[in-house]
Amino acid sequence: MSKQSENLEKTLGYENVTSLEIALDLLENTSVKELNVFGENLDKIWNEFQKLFRIIEAAGGLVNNTQGDLLFIKRLGKWDLPKGKMEKGESREESAVREIEEETGLANVELIQFINTTYHIYVERNGDKVLKCTHWFEMSFDGEDTSKPQIEEGITEVAWKNTAQIKDEVFPSTFKNIKLIVKEFWDLKTK
């Protein structure tokens, strides 16, 4: 199979919502691992795409200490960043700070700025398709390190990691979205 025909299999032109349903079906039921849907009106395509899911909003953070280390949690054997579902009436910022403090045991985490939003899809046991939108914020912490894992949330470890440790220990054992947001954060810091 040529590179060109491989690429053709990974793209789908948007005609209507059925195009998106076909794309999801291919991802769920074939060996296709990624697929690009393209079209003229991205906002319309994105809105139609979101309607196919139950949306869950979450917020979390990339917390720096005074040494420039980043705070990670370990859950289900994988490194992750602290985050969680937003509660009713809560802003993204409030949710991010609350989740970090709950999951890591730290107090007085300071919110700096919004970084970006990541998206991932999963299917619940009842068959519902969920689109989870996680809003990420840069944060800083310079208080007493009271970090401890929130065991009841399945968190087994809380650890500060430097750049080398992130590349060597975290990246091989984390999720693609976590790598993406950490790299985006590093790009922001070097500008």
Z-matrix of the N, CA and C atoms (Angstrom, degrees):
N
C 1 1.454
C 2 1.535 1 108.18
N 3 1.303 2 116.58 1 129.73
C 4 1.465 3 119.90 2 -179.37
C 5 1.524 4 110.73 3 -75.57
N 6 1.331 5 114.95 4 160.34
C 7 1.468 6 120.23 5 178.16
C 8 1.526 7 110.18 6 -58.99
N 9 1.345 8 116.30 7 -38.21
C 10 1.463 9 120.11 8 -177.70
C 11 1.532 10 111.04 9 -64.00
N 12 1.334 11 118.17 10 -45.62
C 13 1.465 12 118.89 11 -179.04
C 14 1.525 13 110.89 12 -69.52
N 15 1.341 14 117.56 13 -30.68
C 16 1.466 15 120.08 14 173.46
C 17 1.520 16 110.27 15 -60.35
N 18 1.339 17 116.34 16 -45.18
C 19 1.460 18 120.31 17 -179.55
C 20 1.522 19 111.63 18 -65.62
N 21 1.335 20 116.87 19 -37.14
C 22 1.461 21 119.92 20 179.51
C 23 1.523 22 110.73 21 -61.48
N 24 1.316 23 116.72 22 -36.78
C 25 1.460 24 120.43 23 179.85
C 26 1.526 25 111.93 24 -68.24
N 27 1.316 26 117.02 25 -18.02
C 28 1.462 27 119.93 26 -176.18
C 29 1.524 28 112.96 27 -101.14
N 30 1.339 29 117.13 28 9.54
C 31 1.461 30 119.55 29 177.67
C 32 1.522 31 109.42 30 -127.61
N 33 1.325 32 114.85 31 148.12
C 34 1.454 33 121.09 32 -179.21
C 35 1.515 34 107.90 33 -144.08
N 36 1.306 35 116.55 34 125.83
C 37 1.464 36 120.58 35 178.10
C 38 1.513 37 110.80 36 -76.64
N 39 1.328 38 116.42 37 137.60
C 40 1.461 39 121.30 38 179.68
C 41 1.521 40 110.16 39 -81.49
N 42 1.342 41 116.11 40 122.51
C 43 1.463 42 120.47 41 172.89
C 44 1.521 43 109.73 42 -109.93
N 45 1.341 44 114.94 43 -47.33
C 46 1.476 45 120.99 44 176.41
C 47 1.522 46 107.06 45 -159.33
N 48 1.315 47 116.21 46 -170.70
C 49 1.466 48 119.91 47 -174.94
C 50 1.531 49 111.67 48 -59.48
N 51 1.324 50 117.07 49 -27.19
C 52 1.461 51 120.41 50 178.43
C 53 1.530 52 111.25 51 -59.57
N 54 1.334 53 116.78 52 -34.17
C 55 1.469 54 120.51 53 177.07
C 56 1.523 55 110.57 54 -58.10
N 57 1.327 56 116.20 55 -40.84
C 58 1.466 57 120.64 56 -179.46
C 59 1.526 58 110.70 57 -70.64
N 60 1.319 59 116.15 58 -38.89
C 61 1.469 60 119.94 59 178.43
C 62 1.528 61 110.13 60 -63.65
N 63 1.329 62 116.69 61 -40.74
C 64 1.473 63 121.23 62 177.03
C 65 1.531 64 109.89 63 -62.50
N 66 1.332 65 116.47 64 -43.96
C 67 1.470 66 120.94 65 179.71
C 68 1.527 67 110.58 66 -59.21
N 69 1.324 68 117.28 67 -46.89
C 70 1.469 69 120.63 68 179.54
C 71 1.519 70 111.08 69 -63.46
N 72 1.332 71 116.66 70 -40.40
C 73 1.458 72 120.78 71 179.19
C 74 1.531 73 110.63 72 -62.13
N 75 1.323 74 117.20 73 -42.82
C 76 1.473 75 121.09 74 177.85
C 77 1.524 76 111.19 75 -60.96
N 78 1.335 77 116.28 76 -43.18
C 79 1.469 78 120.13 77 -178.85
C 80 1.528 79 111.50 78 -67.31
N 81 1.337 80 115.95 79 -37.24
C 82 1.462 81 119.69 80 -177.37
C 83 1.524 82 113.05 81 -77.90
N 84 1.333 83 116.93 82 -35.58
C 85 1.466 84 119.96 83 -165.62
C 86 1.523 85 115.51 84 -117.94
N 87 1.327 86 117.55 85 5.72
C 88 1.466 87 119.59 86 177.46
C 89 1.528 88 108.47 87 -131.20
N 90 1.319 89 115.78 88 -177.06
C 91 1.467 90 120.03 89 -179.97
C 92 1.529 91 111.90 90 -81.64
N 93 1.343 92 117.81 91 -1.40
C 94 1.469 93 121.10 92 178.59
C 95 1.533 94 108.32 93 -64.34
N 96 1.336 95 115.85 94 124.92
C 97 1.469 96 120.72 95 -177.81
C 98 1.523 97 112.62 96 -99.39
N 99 1.342 98 117.05 97 -26.24
C 100 1.458 99 120.19 98 177.64
C 101 1.508 100 108.93 99 -147.42
N 102 1.332 101 114.60 100 152.67
C 103 1.448 102 120.63 101 -173.86
C 104 1.517 103 108.85 102 -151.49
N 105 1.314 104 116.66 103 135.92
C 106 1.466 105 121.33 104 176.78
C 107 1.516 106 109.52 105 -105.09
N 108 1.319 107 116.24 106 124.19
C 109 1.458 108 121.27 107 173.55
C 110 1.519 109 106.06 108 -101.94
N 111 1.339 110 116.58 109 130.61
C 112 1.450 111 119.25 110 -177.83
C 113 1.528 112 110.58 111 -127.17
N 114 1.310 113 115.43 112 155.41
C 115 1.462 114 120.67 113 179.05
C 116 1.509 115 110.20 114 -176.64
N 117 1.320 116 115.41 115 -178.30
C 118 1.467 117 121.81 116 -174.91
C 119 1.528 118 112.51 117 -76.13
N 120 1.334 119 116.58 118 -49.20
C 121 1.455 120 120.85 119 -171.01
C 122 1.540 121 110.38 120 -105.48
N 123 1.336 122 116.02 121 92.49
C 124 1.469 123 119.98 122 -176.03
C 125 1.523 124 112.97 123 -61.68
N 126 1.337 125 117.30 124 -38.63
C 127 1.472 126 119.83 125 179.87
C 128 1.522 127 110.86 126 -60.93
N 129 1.335 128 116.49 127 -43.60
C 130 1.467 129 120.73 128 179.62
C 131 1.527 130 110.21 129 -64.01
N 132 1.339 131 116.73 130 -45.69
C 133 1.472 132 121.03 131 -179.90
C 134 1.529 133 109.85 132 -61.03
N 135 1.333 134 116.69 133 -44.33
C 136 1.474 135 120.85 134 -179.36
C 137 1.526 136 110.68 135 -63.20
N 138 1.338 137 117.27 136 -42.49
C 139 1.468 138 120.67 137 178.85
C 140 1.526 139 111.25 138 -63.26
N 141 1.334 140 116.77 139 -42.85
C 142 1.470 141 120.48 140 178.03
C 143 1.531 142 110.48 141 -64.44
N 144 1.315 143 116.85 142 -40.79
C 145 1.456 144 122.29 143 179.05
C 146 1.530 145 110.60 144 -59.64
N 147 1.337 146 116.20 145 -47.29
C 148 1.468 147 120.23 146 -177.97
C 149 1.531 148 112.26 147 -62.02
N 150 1.339 149 116.90 148 -31.88
C 151 1.475 150 120.69 149 -178.71
C 152 1.531 151 111.98 150 -65.33
N 153 1.329 152 117.18 151 -17.40
C 154 1.467 153 120.49 152 -179.55
C 155 1.529 154 112.19 153 -80.66
N 156 1.324 155 117.43 154 -2.67
C 157 1.464 156 122.05 155 -173.83
C 158 1.524 157 111.99 156 -130.40
N 159 1.334 158 113.58 157 160.71
C 160 1.454 159 119.86 158 162.97
C 161 1.524 160 104.72 159 -87.15
N 162 1.331 161 117.05 160 127.12
C 163 1.463 162 121.58 161 -176.56
C 164 1.525 163 109.59 162 -90.89
N 165 1.316 164 115.35 163 130.54
C 166 1.470 165 120.83 164 171.58
C 167 1.522 166 106.53 165 -120.16
N 168 1.327 167 115.64 166 127.79
C 169 1.465 168 119.78 167 178.00
C 170 1.518 169 109.50 168 -102.05
N 171 1.311 170 114.56 169 138.27
C 172 1.460 171 121.47 170 179.53
C 173 1.528 172 107.88 171 -136.05
N 174 1.310 173 115.29 172 166.66
C 175 1.466 174 120.04 173 178.04
C 176 1.520 175 108.60 174 -146.29
N 177 1.334 176 114.27 175 150.21
C 178 1.453 177 119.19 176 -179.42
C 179 1.511 178 110.72 177 -161.96
N 180 1.322 179 115.14 178 -172.10
C 181 1.449 180 116.25 179 -174.57
C 182 1.505 181 115.72 180 -151.21
N 183 1.308 182 111.71 181 158.23
C 184 1.460 183 122.21 182 170.72
C 185 1.518 184 105.04 183 -104.61
N 186 1.316 185 115.78 184 104.66
C 187 1.466 186 122.04 185 -173.06
C 188 1.530 187 109.43 186 -98.41
N 189 1.330 188 115.18 187 121.86
C 190 1.472 189 123.55 188 176.77
C 191 1.518 190 109.79 189 -96.46
N 192 1.329 191 117.87 190 141.40
C 193 1.463 192 119.24 191 167.87
C 194 1.534 193 108.46 192 -101.42
N 195 1.324 194 117.30 193 -176.57
C 196 1.471 195 120.55 194 -175.64
C 197 1.533 196 112.39 195 -67.46
N 198 1.341 197 118.15 196 -18.51
C 199 1.467 198 121.26 197 176.87
C 200 1.532 199 111.94 198 -87.32
N 201 1.338 200 117.03 199 -4.06
C 202 1.461 201 120.43 200 -178.59
C 203 1.519 202 113.48 201 85.91
N 204 1.342 203 117.37 202 9.91
C 205 1.466 204 120.76 203 177.12
C 206 1.529 205 109.20 204 -77.87
N 207 1.337 206 116.31 205 156.85
C 208 1.464 207 122.20 206 176.65
C 209 1.525 208 109.60 207 -108.89
N 210 1.322 209 114.93 208 146.32
C 211 1.462 210 121.70 209 -177.73
C 212 1.531 211 110.49 210 -91.59
N 213 1.331 212 116.58 211 126.02
C 214 1.461 213 122.43 212 177.93
C 215 1.518 214 109.87 213 -123.54
N 216 1.329 215 114.80 214 156.82
C 217 1.461 216 121.37 215 172.29
C 218 1.521 217 107.49 216 -119.30
N 219 1.326 218 116.55 217 155.88
C 220 1.463 219 121.01 218 174.18
C 221 1.524 220 107.31 219 -115.41
N 222 1.349 221 114.12 220 124.76
C 223 1.459 222 120.28 221 -179.97
C 224 1.526 223 107.21 222 -138.35
N 225 1.325 224 116.01 223 133.15
C 226 1.466 225 121.28 224 -179.39
C 227 1.530 226 111.89 225 52.42
N 228 1.338 227 115.94 226 37.54
C 229 1.448 228 121.29 227 175.63
C 230 1.522 229 115.62 228 77.52
N 231 1.333 230 117.31 229 3.92
C 232 1.472 231 120.25 230 179.93
C 233 1.521 232 110.03 231 -120.46
N 234 1.338 233 115.01 232 145.61
C 235 1.463 234 119.84 233 173.99
C 236 1.535 235 108.42 234 -76.10
N 237 1.313 236 114.62 235 142.37
C 238 1.459 237 121.43 236 -177.66
C 239 1.515 238 108.10 237 -148.08
N 240 1.305 239 115.93 238 169.69
C 241 1.461 240 121.33 239 171.97
C 242 1.523 241 107.65 240 -100.05
N 243 1.331 242 117.68 241 147.74
C 244 1.464 243 119.13 242 179.42
C 245 1.524 244 110.79 243 -65.63
N 246 1.333 245 114.90 244 132.09
C 247 1.465 246 121.58 245 -178.72
C 248 1.516 247 108.35 246 -165.99
N 249 1.314 248 116.29 247 166.46
C 250 1.456 249 119.29 248 175.94
C 251 1.507 250 111.72 249 -173.43
N 252 1.327 251 114.75 250 171.98
C 253 1.463 252 121.59 251 -177.74
C 254 1.519 253 110.95 252 -64.96
N 255 1.333 254 114.30 253 141.85
C 256 1.456 255 120.17 254 176.14
C 257 1.529 256 108.86 255 -75.29
N 258 1.329 257 115.74 256 143.58
C 259 1.461 258 120.97 257 176.60
C 260 1.519 259 109.47 258 -93.81
N 261 1.330 260 115.54 259 155.66
C 262 1.468 261 121.50 260 -178.78
C 263 1.528 262 110.63 261 -55.73
N 264 1.335 263 116.33 262 131.32
C 265 1.452 264 121.53 263 177.46
C 266 1.517 265 114.94 264 82.48
N 267 1.317 266 116.37 265 0.52
C 268 1.464 267 121.64 266 -176.50
C 269 1.530 268 109.24 267 -96.75
N 270 1.334 269 116.69 268 140.45
C 271 1.467 270 119.55 269 174.93
C 272 1.528 271 108.63 270 -77.65
N 273 1.329 272 115.94 271 164.36
C 274 1.463 273 120.70 272 177.15
C 275 1.523 274 110.06 273 -59.10
N 276 1.332 275 116.01 274 -42.30
C 277 1.463 276 121.23 275 -178.27
C 278 1.533 277 111.13 276 -63.91
N 279 1.351 278 116.11 277 -47.02
C 280 1.470 279 120.27 278 179.62
C 281 1.527 280 110.54 279 -61.12
N 282 1.324 281 115.38 280 -42.03
C 283 1.458 282 120.62 281 -179.42
C 284 1.525 283 111.16 282 -63.08
N 285 1.332 284 116.76 283 -44.42
C 286 1.465 285 121.05 284 -178.90
C 287 1.528 286 110.55 285 -60.08
N 288 1.325 287 116.90 286 -48.29
C 289 1.473 288 120.85 287 -179.45
C 290 1.527 289 110.34 288 -63.15
N 291 1.345 290 117.22 289 -46.36
C 292 1.467 291 120.71 290 -178.91
C 293 1.526 292 111.02 291 -59.94
N 294 1.334 293 116.63 292 -47.51
C 295 1.464 294 120.13 293 -177.88
C 296 1.530 295 111.64 294 -62.15
N 297 1.317 296 116.87 295 -42.08
C 298 1.469 297 119.90 296 179.81
C 299 1.523 298 110.23 297 -63.22
N 300 1.320 299 116.12 298 -45.26
C 301 1.467 300 119.18 299 -178.87
C 302 1.533 301 111.15 300 -65.71
N 303 1.363 302 117.33 301 -39.06
C 304 1.468 303 120.13 302 178.76
C 305 1.525 304 111.80 303 -67.68
N 306 1.332 305 116.42 304 -46.65
C 307 1.467 306 119.51 305 -173.07
C 308 1.529 307 113.62 306 -75.91
N 309 1.336 308 117.02 307 -24.64
C 310 1.468 309 119.37 308 -174.48
C 311 1.527 310 114.45 309 -113.17
N 312 1.340 311 117.86 310 -12.41
C 313 1.454 312 120.21 311 -179.36
C 314 1.519 313 114.55 312 79.58
N 315 1.344 314 117.88 313 4.17
C 316 1.474 315 120.61 314 178.28
C 317 1.523 316 110.21 315 -81.93
N 318 1.331 317 115.93 316 153.48
C 319 1.469 318 120.97 317 176.03
C 320 1.530 319 108.51 318 -122.14
N 321 1.321 320 115.47 319 152.04
C 322 1.471 321 122.09 320 176.46
C 323 1.525 322 113.93 321 60.97
N 324 1.327 323 115.22 322 46.81
C 325 1.461 324 121.04 323 172.81
C 326 1.530 325 106.53 324 -76.00
N 327 1.326 326 116.75 325 134.17
C 328 1.472 327 120.47 326 -176.77
C 329 1.525 328 110.83 327 -102.76
N 330 1.320 329 115.44 328 125.69
C 331 1.459 330 120.99 329 179.07
C 332 1.526 331 109.45 330 -80.37
N 333 1.334 332 116.94 331 130.55
C 334 1.465 333 122.04 332 -178.31
C 335 1.526 334 111.11 333 -101.68
N 336 1.357 335 116.51 334 -62.73
C 337 1.459 336 119.50 335 -176.91
C 338 1.522 337 111.01 336 -159.90
N 339 1.339 338 115.40 337 158.85
C 340 1.461 339 122.69 338 173.61
C 341 1.522 340 108.88 339 -71.28
N 342 1.329 341 117.41 340 139.54
C 343 1.467 342 121.45 341 176.83
C 344 1.526 343 110.18 342 -103.31
N 345 1.341 344 116.42 343 -63.38
C 346 1.461 345 119.89 344 -178.89
C 347 1.524 346 108.64 345 -173.30
N 348 1.332 347 115.90 346 179.00
C 349 1.459 348 122.26 347 177.04
C 350 1.525 349 108.03 348 -118.64
N 351 1.344 350 116.24 349 135.12
C 352 1.463 351 120.79 350 172.86
C 353 1.523 352 108.28 351 -110.41
N 354 1.331 353 115.38 352 159.27
C 355 1.459 354 121.60 353 -178.21
C 356 1.513 355 108.90 354 -131.58
N 357 1.325 356 115.90 355 139.86
C 358 1.455 357 118.17 356 167.16
C 359 1.522 358 109.72 357 -146.38
N 360 1.314 359 113.27 358 156.21
C 361 1.459 360 121.15 359 -174.12
C 362 1.518 361 108.70 360 -114.09
N 363 1.319 362 115.31 361 140.32
C 364 1.455 363 119.18 362 170.51
C 365 1.524 364 108.60 363 -147.43
N 366 1.327 365 115.61 364 164.44
C 367 1.461 366 121.35 365 179.86
C 368 1.523 367 107.35 366 -112.68
N 369 1.343 368 115.38 367 128.10
C 370 1.464 369 119.91 368 178.93
C 371 1.531 370 109.60 369 -78.49
N 372 1.336 371 115.20 370 167.17
C 373 1.476 372 119.79 371 -178.54
C 374 1.515 373 112.10 372 -57.18
N 375 1.347 374 117.03 373 -32.93
C 376 1.473 375 120.66 374 -179.06
C 377 1.531 376 112.38 375 -79.51
N 378 1.353 377 116.57 376 1.58
C 379 1.460 378 120.36 377 178.03
C 380 1.516 379 114.59 378 93.75
N 381 1.355 380 117.53 379 -7.64
C 382 1.470 381 120.28 380 177.79
C 383 1.520 382 110.53 381 -63.18
N 384 1.328 383 115.45 382 135.03
C 385 1.462 384 120.40 383 173.80
C 386 1.532 385 107.56 384 -89.94
N 387 1.331 386 115.53 385 129.10
C 388 1.462 387 121.15 386 -176.88
C 389 1.525 388 109.55 387 -117.18
N 390 1.324 389 115.92 388 135.35
C 391 1.466 390 122.36 389 170.69
C 392 1.524 391 105.76 390 -108.36
N 393 1.333 392 115.56 391 111.10
C 394 1.463 393 120.04 392 -179.34
C 395 1.526 394 108.66 393 -97.38
N 396 1.332 395 115.34 394 120.56
C 397 1.465 396 123.10 395 179.17
C 398 1.520 397 107.20 396 -103.91
N 399 1.318 398 117.29 397 116.63
C 400 1.470 399 120.40 398 179.65
C 401 1.520 400 109.18 399 -110.89
N 402 1.332 401 115.38 400 121.87
C 403 1.464 402 122.84 401 -179.91
C 404 1.527 403 107.81 402 -94.61
N 405 1.339 404 115.56 403 122.49
C 406 1.464 405 121.38 404 -173.36
C 407 1.524 406 111.51 405 -106.52
N 408 1.319 407 115.29 406 139.64
C 409 1.452 408 122.18 407 -179.53
C 410 1.523 409 110.57 408 -128.11
N 411 1.336 410 114.60 409 145.46
C 412 1.459 411 120.00 410 169.43
C 413 1.518 412 107.47 411 -79.12
N 414 1.333 413 115.99 412 137.30
C 415 1.456 414 121.23 413 179.23
C 416 1.519 415 109.38 414 -138.80
N 417 1.326 416 114.73 415 160.52
C 418 1.462 417 118.06 416 176.02
C 419 1.519 418 109.16 417 -129.71
N 420 1.327 419 114.26 418 155.56
C 421 1.456 420 121.06 419 178.95
C 422 1.516 421 108.54 420 -143.54
N 423 1.346 422 115.32 421 126.32
C 424 1.468 423 117.90 422 177.54
C 425 1.526 424 111.97 423 -135.14
N 426 1.333 425 115.56 424 23.10
C 427 1.464 426 119.78 425 179.24
C 428 1.514 427 112.08 426 -92.42
N 429 1.339 428 114.03 427 -163.23
C 430 1.464 429 120.39 428 177.44
C 431 1.522 430 108.60 429 -72.33
N 432 1.326 431 117.19 430 132.59
C 433 1.465 432 121.06 431 -177.80
C 434 1.523 433 110.42 432 -76.53
N 435 1.335 434 115.24 433 96.01
C 436 1.470 435 121.85 434 179.48
C 437 1.530 436 109.88 435 -102.67
N 438 1.327 437 117.13 436 21.00
C 439 1.464 438 120.17 437 -172.34
C 440 1.523 439 111.79 438 -62.48
N 441 1.332 440 112.97 439 135.12
C 442 1.464 441 121.38 440 173.55
C 443 1.529 442 107.38 441 -154.69
N 444 1.327 443 117.05 442 142.83
C 445 1.469 444 119.63 443 -176.17
C 446 1.524 445 112.97 444 -69.39
N 447 1.331 446 116.10 445 143.36
C 448 1.465 447 122.00 446 175.23
C 449 1.529 448 106.96 447 -83.54
N 450 1.329 449 114.90 448 89.48
C 451 1.471 450 122.24 449 -173.13
C 452 1.527 451 111.95 450 -56.48
N 453 1.335 452 117.40 451 -39.40
C 454 1.470 453 120.72 452 -176.77
C 455 1.537 454 112.48 453 -66.06
N 456 1.321 455 116.85 454 -14.50
C 457 1.471 456 121.05 455 174.92
C 458 1.537 457 111.25 456 -99.38
N 459 1.315 458 116.37 457 11.72
C 460 1.472 459 120.37 458 177.66
C 461 1.519 460 113.92 459 79.58
N 462 1.327 461 116.92 460 12.95
C 463 1.463 462 120.84 461 -179.66
C 464 1.530 463 108.10 462 -87.62
N 465 1.325 464 115.97 463 126.78
C 466 1.462 465 119.71 464 -176.09
C 467 1.522 466 113.25 465 -106.36
N 468 1.354 467 116.57 466 -14.53
C 469 1.458 468 119.39 467 -177.08
C 470 1.524 469 110.09 468 -155.13
N 471 1.333 470 115.55 469 145.36
C 472 1.468 471 122.90 470 170.74
C 473 1.522 472 105.03 471 -125.96
N 474 1.343 473 117.53 472 128.75
C 475 1.466 474 119.45 473 -175.83
C 476 1.525 475 111.64 474 -148.39
N 477 1.325 476 115.26 475 141.25
C 478 1.466 477 122.06 476 171.39
C 479 1.518 478 107.72 477 -85.18
N 480 1.323 479 116.68 478 132.42
C 481 1.464 480 120.92 479 -177.71
C 482 1.533 481 109.77 480 -127.36
N 483 1.333 482 115.07 481 134.97
C 484 1.467 483 119.40 482 174.64
C 485 1.533 484 109.09 483 -85.10
N 486 1.318 485 116.87 484 175.34
C 487 1.469 486 121.39 485 -175.22
C 488 1.525 487 112.34 486 -56.28
N 489 1.331 488 117.31 487 -45.52
C 490 1.465 489 120.75 488 -179.71
C 491 1.531 490 110.85 489 -62.76
N 492 1.330 491 117.00 490 -43.09
C 493 1.471 492 120.85 491 179.56
C 494 1.532 493 110.66 492 -65.77
N 495 1.327 494 116.33 493 -36.59
C 496 1.466 495 119.49 494 178.98
C 497 1.530 496 109.34 495 -63.13
N 498 1.330 497 116.25 496 -46.05
C 499 1.475 498 120.14 497 -179.23
C 500 1.530 499 111.59 498 -67.00
N 501 1.345 500 117.64 499 -40.91
C 502 1.465 501 121.70 500 -173.53
C 503 1.527 502 114.24 501 -86.68
N 504 1.340 503 117.16 502 -35.15
C 505 1.465 504 120.54 503 -173.98
C 506 1.524 505 113.27 504 -107.54
N 507 1.331 506 116.31 505 -44.69
C 508 1.469 507 120.36 506 -174.07
C 509 1.529 508 111.56 507 -77.75
N 510 1.332 509 117.42 508 -53.94
C 511 1.464 510 120.65 509 -174.63
C 512 1.534 511 114.42 510 -55.73
N 513 1.354 512 119.09 511 -39.16
C 514 1.472 513 117.49 512 178.56
C 515 1.534 514 113.20 513 -68.66
N 516 1.337 515 117.40 514 -14.88
C 517 1.461 516 120.21 515 -174.46
C 518 1.531 517 111.00 516 -133.58
N 519 1.350 518 115.55 517 51.30
C 520 1.452 519 119.52 518 177.57
C 521 1.520 520 109.07 519 -144.72
N 522 1.322 521 116.22 520 -173.71
C 523 1.458 522 122.75 521 -177.89
C 524 1.528 523 110.53 522 -95.70
N 525 1.324 524 116.30 523 154.41
C 526 1.462 525 121.65 524 -178.87
C 527 1.537 526 111.21 525 -56.61
N 528 1.344 527 117.56 526 -42.50
C 529 1.469 528 120.61 527 -179.53
C 530 1.526 529 112.06 528 -62.79
N 531 1.321 530 116.77 529 -34.25
C 532 1.473 531 120.18 530 179.34
C 533 1.524 532 109.36 531 -68.26
N 534 1.331 533 117.17 532 -43.10
C 535 1.472 534 120.22 533 175.86
C 536 1.521 535 110.07 534 -59.15
N 537 1.326 536 116.75 535 -45.52
C 538 1.471 537 121.00 536 -178.32
C 539 1.523 538 111.74 537 -59.58
N 540 1.330 539 117.16 538 -46.59
C 541 1.468 540 119.44 539 -174.71
C 542 1.532 541 110.30 540 -73.41
N 543 1.326 542 118.44 541 -34.46
C 544 1.470 543 120.56 542 176.90
C 545 1.530 544 109.64 543 -65.21
N 546 1.335 545 116.90 544 -44.68
C 547 1.470 546 120.05 545 179.03
C 548 1.528 547 111.01 546 -63.83
N 549 1.323 548 116.96 547 -38.90
C 550 1.463 549 119.86 548 177.25
C 551 1.535 550 110.32 549 -64.44
N 552 1.324 551 116.71 550 -40.35
C 553 1.458 552 122.00 551 177.28
C 554 1.530 553 110.34 552 -61.43
N 555 1.334 554 117.06 553 -45.48
C 556 1.470 555 120.65 554 177.94
C 557 1.520 556 110.73 555 -60.63
N 558 1.348 557 116.73 556 -41.91
C 559 1.478 558 120.19 557 177.78
C 560 1.520 559 111.20 558 -60.09
N 561 1.325 560 116.96 559 -41.40
C 562 1.475 561 120.96 560 177.75
C 563 1.525 562 111.36 561 -60.94
N 564 1.340 563 115.63 562 -40.40
C 565 1.463 564 121.25 563 -175.09
C 566 1.528 565 112.00 564 -72.40
N 567 1.344 566 116.76 565 -23.70
C 568 1.474 567 118.99 566 -177.62
C 569 1.524 568 112.33 567 -96.04
N 570 1.332 569 117.51 568 0.23
C 571 1.476 570 120.07 569 179.05
C 572 1.508 571 110.49 570 -82.50
